[in-house]
Every structure is written in structure tokens, then in C-alpha cells.
Amino acid sequence: MRLTISHETAYHYEDQVRTSIQYLRLTPPDNERQQVLCWALDLPRPVRAQRDPFGNILHVLSLEEPHADLIISARGQVEIDPTCEAEHDTQSPLPFLRFTRLTEADDALRHFAGQHCGPRRDRGALIDLMAALHERMLYRPGSTAVDTSAAQAFAGGAGVCQDHAHAFLACSRSLGVPARYVSGYLFDNDSQHMASHAWAEAWLEGAWYSFDVTNQLALPERHLKLAVGLDYLDACPVRGMRRGGGYEQMHASVLVTPTLQAQQQ
């Protein structure tokens, strides 16, 4: 499947921002599951790509002059291999056993993971865990915030894709299975709904396997990966800081569409 992406994030500030810095993980990598055909960022000034500690493609946008608006755009085409079930990696998965504030497993999450996986540490066990989390944590936009931890969302019984991913990471790591947070895009074939998305990957039998708790998908055939990390803070597409500006208004629009010509070939 060939996906065409258009993603724009626009900020408007009440007052002039004196300086700002944005960390952008908006460029997808090539890997055995996806091939980037073309990709471009439209930014207020040119910036050079670099790699962060997790191997993500990172752009750092620094604006030293006063500004009241900021628009960040990304667009391109990526070919997805729907038959690729896992991604291999030469780097050690062991760093992804480490908990963070957002993914710390409390007693409730540890008990839940043990209850649904028992002694099993295979893909089937984690698919069962994924299904159980989906049933336990309702998808409810607005019920959590970006700084809500896995334990808090689990206790509240609701969240969004970010919270589902964090809860899955907390459970997996509590079982001794390395797991990482993934940010990217999902094309919803049924409703034509286009969205930024988050899911998890777990290291099993020498490869990374995907687990999308929100959509109950263990095969990422409609997922386009942007970045990975220990949690949301490592992998979110746009993260920044500013001086001044007062009240901020942010609007993000994402369009993910399949390229029909590619499907007909």
C-alpha cells in the first residue's frame, strides 16, 4: 500500500514569542516494512537532519526572532509492505526494558499483566494482553492529558492511543519483555478517518512486533512509522519550548490517503 501524507501543525500566540525551539520527529525512516518514496518538511527556515539516541530522524528548529505564528508542515509518500510482520534490528533491545515516569508499572498493572499472560512470553500472550487492555481501558478522547501516566490512565479505565501504548509498555516491561513506543500515522480503511497515531512494539524472537491496542491490530499493514522511544516524550512528532507568547492556540491537521495508482499496479 502506498500512503500519501499531509500533516500541518499551526501555532498562534496571544503575544510575541521572543524565542522558541521545536524538536521535530516528522520524517519517517526507511526500514524493511516501509520505503520512503519522497518526503519534505516546510519550515520557516532550513534545518539539517540528525539522528537522536533512538535512531529517529530529528530536525531542530530554532527561532531567535520574535514571532506570533508558527506553521510546521510535512508531506510525502511512503510504500508500506502489508505482509511484513516484524522488523529486525541490530541494536540491543535491552534499553527498552527501562521504565519511565509515564510507563512505570504499579501493582495494578503488574497484576493485570501476570493475570493475562501467566508464564507465557510469546506473541500470542501479548496479543491476549492487548485485547484485555482494550477491554479494560475505553477509548475516550479528553479523559487524559499528555502527561497522564500509564498507571493513572489504567486506574481511570479510559484514555487515547497514547495511554493504550503506555499501558502496554508498562505491562510488557513488567514481564521482562522489551517494548517501545511508536508514533506515526494510521489509515483507517473503513471510515476513511485519517489520523496521527501511537502504538507499541515488543521484542520477541529477535525482532520487533507491533501491538496497536486502540485498534486491536497485531499486523501494522496500514501503519506508517515516524519515531520510536521509551515513551511519548521520546517519539512525539512535535515537541518544543518557548519564551513569551502568552496563551497558545494550536491546530493540527493530518490527511492520510492511499495512492490509487499504486494499488492498481
DRENFIDO-335818 format. One record per residue (C-alpha): residue number from 1; residue in one letter; x, y, z. Coordinates in Angstrom, 1 decimal, padded with zeros to 4 digits. Each point is the difference from the previous one (the first is absolute). Example, Ala and Ser with C-alpha at 12.3 -4.5 7.8 and 13.67 -1.06 7.14 Angstrom:
BEGIN
+------+-------+--------+--------+--------+
! lofi ! sevex !      u !      v !      w !
+------+-------+--------+--------+--------+
!    1 !     A !  012.3 ! -004.5 !  007.8 !
!    2 !     S !  001.4 !  003.4 ! -000.7 !
+------+-------+--------+--------+--------+
This chain:
BEGIN
+------+-------+--------+--------+--------+
! lofi ! sevex !      u !      v !      w !
+------+-------+--------+--------+--------+
!    1 !     M !  000.0 !  000.0 !  000.0 !
!    2 !     R !  001.3 !  003.4 ! -000.9 !
!    3 !     L ! -001.1 !  002.8 !  002.4 !
!    4 !     T !  000.1 !  003.7 ! -000.7 !
!    5 !     I !  000.4 !  002.2 !  003.2 !
!    6 !     S ! -000.7 !  003.7 !  000.6 !
!    7 !     H !  000.5 !  001.2 !  003.5 !
!    8 !     E ! -000.2 !  003.6 !  001.1 !
!    9 !     T !  000.4 !  001.4 !  003.6 !
!   10 !     A ! -000.8 !  003.7 !  000.5 !
!   11 !     Y !  000.6 !  002.0 !  003.1 !
!   12 !     H ! -001.3 !  003.5 !  000.7 !
!   13 !     Y !  001.0 !  001.9 !  003.1 !
!   14 !     E ! -001.7 !  002.7 !  001.9 !
!   15 !     D !  003.2 !  002.1 !  000.3 !
!   16 !     Q !  003.3 ! -000.1 ! -001.9 !
!   17 !     V !  002.2 ! -003.0 !  000.8 !
!   18 !     R !  003.5 !  001.2 !  000.6 !
!   19 !     T !  001.8 ! -003.3 ! -000.8 !
!   20 !     S ! -001.1 ! -003.5 ! -000.6 !
!   21 !     I !  001.4 ! -003.4 ! -000.7 !
!   22 !     Q ! -001.8 ! -003.0 ! -001.5 !
!   23 !     Y !  001.2 ! -003.6 ! -000.1 !
!   24 !     L ! -001.6 ! -001.6 ! -003.1 !
!   25 !     R ! -000.2 ! -003.7 ! -000.6 !
!   26 !     L ! -002.1 !  000.3 ! -003.1 !
!   27 !     T !  002.1 ! -001.9 ! -002.5 !
!   28 !     P ! -000.6 ! -003.7 ! -000.4 !
!   29 !     P !  002.9 ! -002.4 ! -000.2 !
!   30 !     D !  000.6 ! -002.7 ! -002.7 !
!   31 !     N ! -000.2 ! -003.5 !  001.4 !
!   32 !     E ! -001.0 ! -003.5 ! -001.1 !
!   33 !     R ! -003.7 !  000.9 !  000.4 !
!   34 !     Q ! -000.1 !  003.5 ! -001.6 !
!   35 !     Q !  001.8 !  001.8 ! -002.8 !
!   36 !     V !  000.0 !  003.8 ! -000.2 !
!   37 !     L ! -000.7 !  001.0 ! -003.6 !
!   38 !     C !  000.1 !  003.7 !  000.6 !
!   39 !     W ! -000.2 !  002.2 !  003.1 !
!   40 !     A !  000.4 !  003.8 !  000.8 !
!   41 !     L ! -000.4 !  002.3 !  002.9 !
!   42 !     D ! -001.2 !  003.6 ! -000.5 !
!   43 !     L !  001.5 !  002.0 !  002.9 !
!   44 !     P !  000.6 !  003.7 !  000.6 !
!   45 !     R !  003.7 ! -000.6 ! -000.6 !
!   46 !     P !  002.2 ! -002.8 ! -001.3 !
!   47 !     V !  001.2 ! -002.5 !  002.6 !
!   48 !     R !  002.3 ! -003.0 ! -000.3 !
!   49 !     A ! -001.0 ! -003.5 !  000.8 !
!   50 !     Q !  001.7 ! -002.0 !  002.8 !
!   51 !     R ! -000.6 ! -003.2 !  001.9 !
!   52 !     D ! -001.1 ! -000.1 !  003.6 !
!   53 !     P !  001.2 ! -002.7 !  002.5 !
!   54 !     F ! -002.8 ! -002.3 ! -001.1 !
!   55 !     G !  000.9 !  000.3 ! -003.7 !
!   56 !     N ! -002.9 !  002.2 ! -000.9 !
!   57 !     I !  000.4 !  002.7 ! -002.6 !
!   58 !     L !  000.0 !  003.3 !  001.9 !
!   59 !     H ! -000.2 !  003.6 ! -001.1 !
!   60 !     V !  000.5 !  002.8 !  002.5 !
!   61 !     L ! -001.7 !  003.3 ! -001.0 !
!   62 !     S !  001.3 !  003.0 !  002.0 !
!   63 !     L ! -001.6 !  003.4 ! -000.5 !
!   64 !     E !  001.9 !  002.9 !  001.7 !
!   65 !     E ! -002.1 !  002.8 ! -001.4 !
!   66 !     P ! -003.5 !  001.1 !  001.4 !
!   67 !     H ! -002.9 ! -001.8 ! -001.6 !
!   68 !     A ! -003.8 ! -000.3 !  000.7 !
!   69 !     D ! -000.6 ! -003.0 ! -002.3 !
!   70 !     L !  001.7 ! -003.2 ! -000.9 !
!   71 !     I ! -000.9 ! -002.5 ! -002.7 !
!   72 !     I !  001.7 ! -003.4 ! -000.4 !
!   73 !     S ! -000.9 ! -002.2 ! -002.9 !
!   74 !     A !  001.0 ! -003.5 ! -001.2 !
!   75 !     R ! -001.1 ! -001.8 ! -003.1 !
!   76 !     G !  001.1 ! -003.0 ! -002.1 !
!   77 !     Q ! -000.7 ! -003.5 ! -001.2 !
!   78 !     V !  001.0 ! -003.3 !  001.6 !
!   79 !     E ! -000.4 ! -003.5 ! -001.2 !
!   80 !     I ! -001.1 ! -002.5 !  002.7 !
!   81 !     D !  000.5 ! -003.7 ! -000.3 !
!   82 !     P ! -003.2 ! -001.5 !  001.5 !
!   83 !     T !  001.6 ! -003.5 !  000.2 !
!   84 !     C !  002.9 !  001.0 !  002.3 !
!   85 !     E ! -000.9 ! -001.2 !  003.5 !
!   86 !     A !  003.2 !  001.1 !  001.8 !
!   87 !     E !  003.0 !  002.3 ! -000.2 !
!   88 !     H !  003.5 ! -001.3 !  000.7 !
!   89 !     D !  002.6 !  002.2 !  001.7 !
!   90 !     T !  003.7 ! -000.3 !  000.8 !
!   91 !     Q ! -000.2 !  002.2 !  003.1 !
!   92 !     S ! -000.6 ! -001.5 !  003.4 !
!   93 !     P ! -003.6 !  000.1 !  001.2 !
!   94 !     L !  001.0 !  000.1 !  003.7 !
!   95 !     P ! -000.4 !  003.8 !  000.4 !
!   96 !     F ! -003.7 ! -000.5 ! -000.7 !
!   97 !     L ! -000.4 ! -001.9 !  003.3 !
!   98 !     R !  000.5 !  003.2 !  001.9 !
!   99 !     F ! -003.1 !  001.6 !  001.5 !
!  100 !     T ! -000.6 !  003.8 ! -000.2 !
!  101 !     R ! -002.4 !  002.2 !  002.0 !
!  102 !     L ! -002.6 ! -000.5 ! -002.7 !
!  103 !     T !  000.4 ! -003.8 ! -000.2 !
!  104 !     E !  000.7 ! -001.0 !  003.6 !
!  105 !     A ! -001.9 ! -003.2 !  000.8 !
!  106 !     D ! -001.8 !  000.2 !  003.4 !
!  107 !     D ! -001.3 ! -003.0 !  001.8 !
!  108 !     A ! -003.3 !  000.1 ! -001.9 !
!  109 !     L !  001.7 ! -000.1 ! -003.4 !
!  110 !     R !  002.4 ! -002.7 !  001.1 !
!  111 !     H ! -002.8 ! -002.1 !  001.2 !
!  112 !     F ! -002.0 !  000.6 ! -003.2 !
!  113 !     A !  003.0 ! -001.1 ! -002.2 !
!  114 !     G !  000.6 ! -003.1 !  002.1 !
!  115 !     Q ! -003.7 ! -000.9 !  000.0 !
!  116 !     H ! -000.3 !  000.1 ! -003.8 !
!  117 !     C !  003.4 ! -001.4 ! -001.0 !
!  118 !     G !  000.9 ! -002.3 !  002.8 !
!  119 !     P !  003.4 ! -001.7 ! -000.7 !
!  120 !     R ! -000.4 !  000.6 ! -003.8 !
!  121 !     R !  002.3 !  002.5 ! -001.7 !
!  122 !     D ! -000.9 ! -000.5 ! -003.6 !
!  123 !     R ! -001.9 !  001.9 ! -002.6 !
!  124 !     G ! -003.3 ! -001.7 !  000.8 !
!  125 !     A !  000.3 !  001.0 !  003.6 !
!  126 !     L !  000.5 !  003.6 ! -000.9 !
!  127 !     I ! -002.9 !  000.0 ! -002.4 !
!  128 !     D ! -002.1 ! -001.3 !  002.9 !
!  129 !     L !  001.4 !  002.9 !  002.1 !
!  130 !     M ! -000.8 !  002.5 ! -002.8 !
!  131 !     A ! -003.6 ! -001.3 ! -000.1 !
!  132 !     A ! -000.4 !  000.2 !  003.7 !
!  133 !     L !  001.3 !  003.5 !  000.2 !
!  134 !     H ! -002.4 !  001.1 ! -002.8 !
!  135 !     E ! -002.9 ! -001.4 !  002.1 !
!  136 !     R !  001.3 !  001.5 !  003.2 !
!  137 !     M !  000.8 !  003.5 ! -001.3 !
!  138 !     L ! -002.7 !  001.6 ! -002.1 !
!  139 !     Y !  001.0 !  002.4 ! -002.8 !
!  140 !     R ! -001.2 !  003.3 !  001.3 !
!  141 !     P !  001.5 !  003.3 ! -001.4 !
!  142 !     G !  000.4 !  002.7 !  002.6 !
!  143 !     S !  000.2 ! -002.5 !  002.9 !
!  144 !     T !  003.8 !  000.4 !  000.3 !
!  145 !     A !  002.8 !  002.5 ! -000.7 !
!  146 !     V !  003.4 ! -000.3 ! -001.6 !
!  147 !     D !  001.6 ! -000.3 !  003.5 !
!  148 !     T ! -002.4 ! -002.7 !  001.2 !
!  149 !     S !  001.9 ! -003.2 !  001.0 !
!  150 !     A ! -000.9 ! -003.5 ! -000.9 !
!  151 !     A ! -000.9 ! -000.8 !  003.6 !
!  152 !     Q ! -002.4 !  003.1 !  000.2 !
!  153 !     A ! -001.7 ! -000.8 ! -003.4 !
!  154 !     F ! -000.3 ! -003.7 !  001.0 !
!  155 !     A ! -001.6 !  000.9 !  003.4 !
!  156 !     G ! -002.4 !  002.4 ! -001.8 !
!  157 !     G ! -001.0 ! -002.8 ! -002.4 !
!  158 !     A !  000.2 !  002.3 ! -003.1 !
!  159 !     G !  002.4 !  001.8 ! -002.3 !
!  160 !     V !  001.2 !  000.5 ! -003.5 !
!  161 !     C !  002.6 ! -001.8 ! -002.2 !
!  162 !     Q !  002.9 !  001.6 !  001.9 !
!  163 !     D ! -001.4 ! -001.4 !  003.3 !
!  164 !     H ! -000.7 ! -003.4 ! -001.6 !
!  165 !     A !  003.6 ! -000.2 ! -001.2 !
!  166 !     H !  001.4 !  001.1 !  003.4 !
!  167 !     A ! -002.0 ! -002.6 !  001.9 !
!  168 !     F !  001.1 ! -002.7 ! -002.4 !
!  169 !     L !  003.7 !  001.1 !  000.5 !
!  170 !     A ! -000.4 ! -000.1 !  003.8 !
!  171 !     C ! -001.5 ! -003.5 ! -000.1 !
!  172 !     S !  002.5 ! -001.4 ! -002.5 !
!  173 !     R !  003.0 !  001.4 !  001.9 !
!  174 !     S ! -001.3 ! -001.3 !  003.3 !
!  175 !     L !  000.0 ! -003.5 ! -001.7 !
!  176 !     G !  003.7 !  000.5 ! -001.1 !
!  177 !     V ! -000.9 !  000.5 ! -003.6 !
!  178 !     P !  001.7 !  003.1 ! -001.7 !
!  179 !     A ! -002.7 !  002.3 ! -001.5 !
!  180 !     R !  000.1 !  003.5 ! -001.6 !
!  181 !     Y ! -002.3 !  002.8 ! -000.8 !
!  182 !     V ! -000.7 !  000.7 ! -003.7 !
!  183 !     S ! -001.4 !  003.2 ! -001.5 !
!  184 !     G ! -001.3 !  000.3 ! -003.6 !
!  185 !     Y ! -003.1 ! -000.1 ! -002.1 !
!  186 !     L ! -002.8 ! -002.5 ! -000.6 !
!  187 !     F ! -002.3 ! -000.2 ! -003.0 !
!  188 !     D ! -003.5 ! -001.2 !  001.1 !
!  189 !     N ! -001.3 ! -002.0 ! -002.9 !
!  190 !     D ! -003.6 ! -000.2 !  001.2 !
!  191 !     S ! -000.9 !  003.5 !  001.1 !
!  192 !     Q !  002.5 !  002.0 ! -002.2 !
!  193 !     H !  001.1 !  001.6 !  003.3 !
!  194 !     M !  003.6 !  001.3 ! -000.3 !
!  195 !     A !  002.0 !  000.5 !  003.2 !
!  196 !     S !  003.3 !  000.3 !  001.8 !
!  197 !     H !  000.4 ! -003.1 !  002.1 !
!  198 !     A !  002.0 ! -001.8 !  002.6 !
!  199 !     W !  000.5 ! -003.7 !  000.7 !
!  200 !     A !  002.6 ! -002.3 !  001.5 !
!  201 !     E !  002.6 ! -002.5 ! -001.1 !
!  202 !     A !  001.3 ! -002.9 !  002.0 !
!  203 !     W !  003.3 ! -001.9 ! -000.5 !
!  204 !     L ! -000.8 ! -003.7 ! -000.6 !
!  205 !     E !  002.2 ! -002.7 ! -001.6 !
!  206 !     G !  002.6 !  002.5 ! -001.3 !
!  207 !     A ! -002.4 !  002.6 ! -001.6 !
!  208 !     W ! -002.4 !  002.8 !  000.8 !
!  209 !     Y ! -003.7 ! -000.9 ! -000.2 !
!  210 !     S ! -002.8 !  002.6 !  000.0 !
!  211 !     F ! -002.9 !  000.2 !  002.4 !
!  212 !     D ! -002.7 !  002.6 ! -000.6 !
!  213 !     V ! -002.2 ! -000.2 !  003.0 !
!  214 !     T ! -002.4 !  002.7 ! -001.2 !
!  215 !     N ! -000.9 ! -001.8 ! -003.2 !
!  216 !     Q !  000.8 ! -003.6 !  001.1 !
!  217 !     L !  002.6 ! -000.4 ! -002.8 !
!  218 !     A !  003.1 ! -002.2 !  000.3 !
!  219 !     L !  000.9 !  000.4 ! -003.7 !
!  220 !     P !  001.0 !  003.6 ! -000.9 !
!  221 !     E ! -001.2 ! -000.2 ! -003.6 !
!  222 !     R ! -001.5 !  003.6 !  000.1 !
!  223 !     H !  002.5 !  001.6 !  002.4 !
!  224 !     L !  002.7 !  002.4 ! -001.0 !
!  225 !     K !  002.7 !  000.4 !  002.6 !
!  226 !     L !  001.7 !  003.3 !  000.8 !
!  227 !     A !  001.9 ! -000.6 !  003.2 !
!  228 !     V !  000.6 ! -002.3 !  003.0 !
!  229 !     G !  001.0 !  000.6 !  003.6 !
!  230 !     L ! -000.5 ! -001.0 !  003.6 !
!  231 !     D ! -003.3 !  002.0 !  000.1 !
!  232 !     Y ! -001.9 !  002.8 ! -001.6 !
!  233 !     L !  002.6 !  002.7 !  000.9 !
!  234 !     D !  002.7 ! -001.8 ! -002.0 !
!  235 !     A ! -002.1 ! -000.6 ! -003.1 !
!  236 !     C ! -002.6 !  002.7 ! -000.3 !
!  237 !     P !  000.1 !  001.7 ! -003.5 !
!  238 !     V !  000.2 !  003.6 !  001.3 !
!  239 !     R !  001.3 !  001.1 !  003.4 !
!  240 !     G !  001.3 !  003.4 !  001.0 !
!  241 !     M !  000.6 !  002.8 !  002.4 !
!  242 !     R ! -000.4 !  003.8 ! -000.3 !
!  243 !     R !  000.6 !  003.2 !  001.8 !
!  244 !     G ! -003.0 !  002.4 !  000.1 !
!  245 !     G ! -003.1 ! -000.2 ! -002.1 !
!  246 !     G ! -002.6 ! -000.3 !  002.7 !
!  247 !     Y ! -003.1 ! -002.1 ! -000.9 !
!  248 !     E !  000.6 ! -002.5 ! -002.8 !
!  249 !     Q ! -002.4 ! -001.3 ! -002.6 !
!  250 !     M !  001.1 ! -003.2 ! -001.9 !
!  251 !     H ! -001.7 ! -001.6 ! -002.9 !
!  252 !     A !  001.2 ! -003.2 ! -001.7 !
!  253 !     S ! -001.4 ! -001.5 ! -003.2 !
!  254 !     V !  001.0 ! -003.4 ! -001.4 !
!  255 !     L ! -001.0 ! -001.6 ! -003.2 !
!  256 !     V !  001.0 ! -003.6 ! -000.8 !
!  257 !     T ! -001.2 ! -001.4 ! -003.3 !
!  258 !     P !  000.8 ! -003.1 ! -002.1 !
!  259 !     T !  001.4 !  000.7 ! -003.4 !
!  260 !     L ! -002.4 ! -001.8 ! -002.3 !
!  261 !     Q !  002.5 ! -000.4 ! -002.9 !
!  262 !     A !  002.3 ! -002.0 !  002.2 !
!  263 !     Q ! -002.9 ! -002.3 !  001.1 !
!  264 !     Q ! -000.9 ! -000.7 ! -003.7 !
!  265 !     Q !  003.5 ! -001.0 ! -001.2 !
+------+-------+--------+--------+--------+
